[in-house]
Amino acid sequence: MNKIKSRTSNYLKTIYETSYTQRWTCNKQLATMLGVLPGSVTEAVNRLISQN
């Protein structure tokens, strides 16, 4: 699996897992869980939205 697919899978998995414990989450919380900067989460989520 290439880096982009792996990274996307990590974001999706974290969002999915978080949805079981909370109704919503913010980018800052996802960033903390993933060990990345909040801006990286924003970019990843925008990329996922653009891909439908």
N, C-alpha and C positions, 0 to 999 in steps of 0.2 A: 504494500500500500504506500502510495507516495505521501510526502509530507503534508500537502494541502488536504488530501482526503482524510488523513489521520487526524489533523488538526480540526477539520470540520466534524468528524465523528466525535471527537472529545467535547466540542462545544454542544453538539446535539445531545450527547449522552448526559452531560451535566445539566442542561436545561430540562431534559426529560426526568432525570432523577429528582431535581429540585421541585418539579411540578407535583410530585407525590407528597412532599412535605409542606409545601406552601402554595397558595393560589397564584402568586406572582413573585418575581424576583427582580432585582435591579442589576445593571451592568457591574456595579461595584462589587456586589456579592458574588456574581459569577466569576469576576476577575480574581477575587480572593480564592475561590474554590479551585480555579484553574491555575493559579500562580502566574497571572499575566496582568498587564495594565488595563484599566477600564476602557481606554481608547481602543485596545485590541479587540475587546468584546464588541464594542460598537461597530467596528469595521467588519467583524465576522458576522454579526447579526444582519447588518445591511447587505452583506454578500449573500447570505442565506435567503433573505427576503427577495433579492433580485433574481435568485435562481428558482423562486417559488417553492 
